[in-house]
Amino acid sequence: MYGHSLSKSIANFYGIENKMVIKIRKINKGKECFQYKSSRRIITPHDKKEADEFDLNLRNTINNIEKILINSDALSKKNKKKDPILVWYTVGEHINNFLKKHPFDSEDENLFWNYLYGSSPLIHKGIPSNKVSKVRNDFKTASLLAQYPIKIIRKVGVWSLWREIIGYRIFLGDKRVIEYVIKEFIKKPRNRDEARVFLQTLAQRLKKIDTSILDDKELTIVLRRK
C-alpha cells in the first residue's frame, strides 16, 4: 500500500541467515566485563573477533544517532525526548541501515534487540523490568516503524500508541493486518483507551486464524467482522 511493509523480523525482511555472536557488556563489582552469546553451540576465537568488530561498528552507529538527534533538537543531553516519534524513527532508520551491512540469523534476534538496551543511556536507560515492556522492545518497534514513511507514522498517533500496536505479535505475521490497523487509526483517531479496546478485539478475532491462506477480500471480511 505505502511501498513499505512490516515483517516478523529484520532477518526475514532482508532475507538473510547469518549466525551472530553478541558481545555482552556487564558490570561486575564496579568493573566492566564481557560475555559472548550466540545461538551457536560452539563459539570460536574467530567468532569472538567478529563479535568485537560488530560491537565496535554498532557503538559507532549509536553514537552517530545520538549526535544527529541532539543536533536536530529532538533529544536533549539529559535524555528528554522532545519529539519521541522522530527520535525512535531516526533510531529505526539507522539500525535498519546498519543491519543491511551486518545481518543476523532470526535465532539470534532476541540477543540483538536486548543488546541495544543500555547501549545508549540518552536514548534508553536500560533493560525494562516490566515483563510487558520486554516484549515490546522499543528498538525493534522503531526498526519496524522505519519501514513506513514518517508522515504515515505521525498520522496514526503518538509513540506510546505505536508501542501498543506492535506489542500484538499476532499483527506482525501479515503486513495486510498492520496496514488495516494503520488505515483505521488514520480514518478514526482514538485515544489510548479506545485504541486498546480496538486492538484487543482485533487480536482476539485473529487468534485462531491463519491469515496467510486468505485472499484480500476474505481477510477484509474477517477484519471488519463485528
C-alpha positions as CSV (number, residue, x, y, z in Angstrom):
1,M,0.0,0.0,0.0
2,Y,2.6,2.5,1.1
3,G,5.6,0.9,-0.6
4,H,6.8,-0.5,2.7
5,S,5.9,-3.4,4.9
6,L,6.3,-4.7,8.4
7,S,7.8,-8.1,8.9
8,K,8.3,-10.6,11.6
9,S,12.0,-9.8,11.9
10,I,14.7,-7.8,10.3
11,A,16.4,-11.1,9.4
12,N,13.3,-12.1,7.4
13,F,13.0,-8.6,6.0
14,Y,16.4,-8.7,4.4
15,G,16.2,-12.4,3.6
16,I,19.4,-13.3,5.5
17,E,20.6,-16.2,7.5
18,N,23.8,-15.3,9.2
19,K,24.7,-16.6,12.7
20,M,25.6,-13.9,15.2
21,V,27.8,-13.8,18.2
22,I,26.9,-10.9,20.5
23,K,29.4,-9.3,22.9
24,I,27.5,-8.6,26.1
25,R,28.9,-6.0,28.5
26,K,28.3,-6.3,32.2
27,I,29.4,-4.5,35.3
28,N,30.7,-6.9,38.0
29,K,32.0,-5.3,41.3
30,G,32.4,-2.0,39.6
31,K,34.4,-3.4,36.7
32,E,33.2,-3.9,33.1
33,C,33.4,-7.5,31.9
34,F,32.4,-9.2,28.6
35,Q,30.4,-12.3,27.7
36,Y,29.9,-13.7,24.3
37,K,26.5,-15.2,23.4
38,S,25.0,-16.8,20.3
39,S,22.6,-19.5,19.2
40,R,25.7,-21.4,18.1
41,R,26.7,-24.3,20.2
42,I,30.4,-23.5,19.9
43,I,31.9,-20.0,19.8
44,T,35.4,-19.9,18.2
45,P,38.1,-17.3,18.6
46,H,37.2,-16.1,15.1
47,D,33.6,-15.6,16.2
48,K,34.7,-13.5,19.1
49,K,36.8,-11.4,16.8
50,E,33.8,-10.8,14.6
51,A,31.7,-10.0,17.6
52,D,34.2,-7.4,18.7
53,E,34.1,-5.7,15.3
54,F,30.3,-5.9,15.2
55,D,30.2,-4.4,18.7
56,L,32.5,-1.5,17.7
57,N,30.6,-0.8,14.5
58,L,27.2,-0.8,16.3
59,R,28.6,1.5,19.1
60,N,29.8,3.9,16.4
61,T,26.3,3.8,14.8
62,I,24.6,4.5,18.2
63,N,27.0,7.4,18.8
64,N,26.2,8.9,15.4
65,I,22.4,8.5,16.1
66,E,22.8,10.4,19.4
67,K,24.7,13.3,17.6
68,I,22.0,13.5,14.9
69,L,19.2,13.6,17.4
70,I,20.8,16.2,19.7
71,N,21.7,18.4,16.7
72,S,18.1,18.2,15.5
73,D,16.9,19.1,19.0
74,A,14.7,16.1,19.1
75,L,16.6,14.7,22.0
76,S,18.3,16.5,24.9
77,K,21.6,15.6,26.6
78,K,19.5,14.8,29.7
79,N,17.6,12.0,28.0
80,K,14.5,14.1,27.3
81,K,12.7,13.2,24.1
82,K,11.2,16.4,22.7
83,D,9.8,14.5,19.7
84,P,9.5,10.8,20.5
85,I,8.3,9.8,17.1
86,L,11.2,11.5,15.4
87,V,13.7,10.1,17.9
88,W,12.6,6.5,17.5
89,Y,12.0,6.8,13.8
90,T,15.6,8.0,13.4
91,V,16.9,5.2,15.6
92,G,14.9,2.7,13.4
93,E,16.3,4.1,10.1
94,H,19.9,3.9,11.3
95,I,19.5,0.4,12.8
96,N,18.0,-0.9,9.6
97,N,20.8,0.6,7.6
98,F,23.3,-1.0,10.0
99,L,21.7,-4.4,9.6
100,K,21.9,-4.3,5.9
101,K,25.7,-4.4,6.3
102,H,25.7,-6.5,9.4
103,P,22.9,-9.1,9.2
104,F,21.9,-11.8,11.7
105,D,20.0,-15.0,11.8
106,S,16.5,-15.0,13.2
107,E,17.6,-17.3,16.0
108,D,19.8,-14.5,17.3
109,E,17.1,-11.9,17.1
110,N,16.3,-11.5,20.8
111,L,20.0,-11.3,21.6
112,F,20.4,-8.4,19.3
113,W,17.4,-6.4,20.3
114,N,18.0,-6.9,24.0
115,Y,21.7,-5.9,23.5
116,L,20.5,-2.5,22.3
117,Y,19.0,-1.7,25.7
118,G,21.7,0.1,27.7
119,S,23.8,0.8,24.6
120,S,22.7,4.4,24.8
121,P,21.6,5.9,28.1
122,L,20.5,9.0,26.1
123,I,18.0,7.0,24.0
124,H,17.0,4.4,26.6
125,K,18.3,3.9,30.1
126,G,18.4,0.1,30.2
127,I,16.5,-3.2,30.0
128,P,12.9,-2.7,31.2
129,S,12.0,-4.6,34.4
130,N,8.3,-4.9,33.4
131,K,7.5,-8.2,31.6
132,V,5.2,-6.5,29.0
133,S,7.9,-3.8,28.2
134,K,10.4,-6.6,27.5
135,V,8.0,-8.0,24.8
136,R,7.5,-4.5,23.3
137,N,11.2,-3.9,22.6
138,D,11.4,-0.2,21.7
139,F,14.4,-0.7,19.3
140,K,12.6,-3.4,17.4
141,T,9.4,-1.3,17.2
142,A,11.5,1.6,15.9
143,S,13.0,-0.7,13.3
144,L,9.6,-1.9,12.1
145,L,8.2,1.6,12.0
146,A,11.0,3.0,9.9
147,Q,9.9,0.7,7.1
148,Y,7.0,3.2,6.6
149,P,7.1,6.9,5.7
150,I,7.2,9.0,8.9
151,K,4.2,11.1,7.7
152,I,2.1,7.9,7.9
153,I,3.5,7.1,11.4
154,R,2.6,10.5,12.6
155,K,-0.9,10.3,11.2
156,V,-1.6,7.1,13.1
157,G,-0.6,8.5,16.5
158,V,2.0,9.1,19.2
159,W,4.9,6.7,20.1
160,S,3.0,5.2,23.0
161,L,0.2,4.2,20.7
162,W,2.6,2.5,18.3
163,R,4.1,0.6,21.2
164,E,0.6,-0.8,21.8
165,I,0.1,-1.8,18.2
166,I,3.4,-3.5,17.7
167,G,3.0,-5.2,21.1
168,Y,0.5,-7.6,19.5
169,R,2.7,-10.1,17.8
170,I,-0.3,-11.6,16.0
171,F,-0.4,-8.5,13.8
172,L,3.2,-8.8,12.6
173,G,2.7,-12.1,10.7
174,D,0.8,-10.4,7.8
175,K,1.6,-6.9,6.6
176,R,-2.1,-6.5,5.4
177,V,-3.2,-6.6,9.1
178,I,-0.9,-3.8,10.1
179,E,-2.0,-1.8,7.0
180,Y,-5.6,-2.3,8.1
181,V,-4.8,-1.0,11.5
182,I,-3.0,2.0,10.0
183,K,-6.0,2.8,7.8
184,E,-8.4,2.5,10.7
185,F,-6.4,4.8,13.0
186,I,-5.9,7.4,10.3
187,K,-9.6,7.3,9.4
188,K,-10.8,7.4,13.0
189,P,-8.3,8.7,15.6
190,R,-8.6,7.1,19.0
191,N,-7.3,7.9,22.5
192,R,-5.2,5.2,24.3
193,D,-8.2,3.5,26.0
194,E,-10.2,3.4,22.7
195,A,-7.2,2.1,20.9
196,R,-6.7,-0.7,23.4
197,V,-10.3,-1.9,23.0
198,F,-9.9,-1.9,19.2
199,L,-6.6,-3.7,19.2
200,Q,-7.7,-6.3,21.8
201,T,-10.8,-7.0,19.9
202,L,-8.9,-7.4,16.6
203,A,-6.2,-9.6,18.2
204,Q,-8.9,-11.9,19.7
205,R,-10.6,-12.1,16.3
206,L,-7.4,-13.3,14.6
207,K,-6.2,-15.6,17.4
208,K,-7.1,-18.9,15.7
209,I,-6.9,-17.7,12.1
210,D,-4.0,-18.3,9.7
211,T,-4.5,-15.1,7.6
212,S,-1.8,-16.3,5.1
213,I,-4.4,-18.6,3.5
214,L,-6.9,-15.8,3.0
215,D,-7.1,-13.6,-0.1
216,D,-7.5,-9.8,0.4
217,K,-11.3,-10.0,0.2
218,E,-11.6,-12.8,2.7
219,L,-9.2,-11.1,5.1
220,T,-11.1,-7.8,4.9
221,I,-14.3,-9.7,5.9
222,V,-12.6,-11.2,8.9
223,L,-11.0,-7.9,10.0
224,R,-14.3,-6.0,9.7
225,R,-16.4,-8.7,11.4
226,K,-18.5,-7.4,14.3
